[in-house]
Amino acid sequence: TDTIVNVGAAIGEVLTSPGLSDLLAVTDVVDEREARQVVDRGEVVVAVIVPAGLTRMVMSPASSAAATVVLYQNPTQTLGPAIVSGVVRQVIDAFNGARAVSAAIVHLAAQAGMVSSSQVNPVTMDTEGLQAKIAVATEAYINTYRTGAASGVTGRGPQITGPNAKDPGVTGMVLTGMMVFFMLFGGANVARGILDEDYQGTLPRLFTTPTSRSVVLAGKMASVFVTVLAQAVILIVAGRLLFGIDWGGLAPVAVLTLAGSAVSAGLAIFLTSLMKTPAQAGAITSGVFVTLGLLGGNFMGGLPPGGFFSTVRHFTPNGWLLEGWDKVLRGAGLPEIWLQVLVVLAFTLATFTLGAVIFRRRYA
């Protein structure tokens, strides 16, 4: 084609854009046969096969002109092909929109007398000068879309105003949800050790020492908090070093980490105090934490739930904690997250107190 717009290159530009670099690794191959072979060998998840003449079809004035972009995928994979399919469909829809806009421009021009109506053939639209007009209009539309100058709708989460506002990135939002979820399980695993020691007889022997039972139980509970805190710090440091996640300011990150560790320990101690055996504690606490993760939005990758689930989320401590992390990842400071921190600490106080009282009565 003689135009500066290349549809295949435009698809490649979108797939290799910085915004998708964390999700997609793109490799160019020379032909369709090689593309299918690398998928069959399991080297890639999906191949985007752009047919020859796709650009010419887009620029063609004939309404019957058509070409198909093929997605050849590994049938055992779902997430990667779904992402690529969504991206490619968006680009193709933009080009199809360009053709529709171009045709509409020419017809409106004919109605307004800018182009002779005798020039417009509704079947082929193949007249002298008309193809050039459509090509120019199509090219202008596509270039405007590619440069982001066109009007459109952009999906994003809530933003923090001010000089510190920033984009949290997909990786940061996903890792935050997983980190909070793992903290819940980490606390439960350590708290279950109290029941393990009781079941094995080592805890009663500790109670025979000069150390008071309250001090022994307090030490066990403190170990839950310290373990969860260490786990969170490791994940935060690893996220920074391995993925380059900008977690936010030191003060709000430290406060949320401490609050998250405290509420995870409190929940673990409370739930474990209600159990009779280690096996019972493992099964029931796992179910409770998965339910909390679903209701609190741990698996949504930072997307804020709407409607009914937005209300339900506020009945869970992890929901409030994720709300605070969302703000900090977007550049918020301590003043913007005080409400979330206070609610999380209230959950901590309630669960830790109840768990401590139940344990002390059991081992009195």
Summary of the structure (lengths in Angstrom):
residues: 364
radius of gyration: 29.4
end to end distance: 86.0
largest distance: 105.7
contacts: 1087
relative contact order: 0.10
helix: 66%
strand: 2%
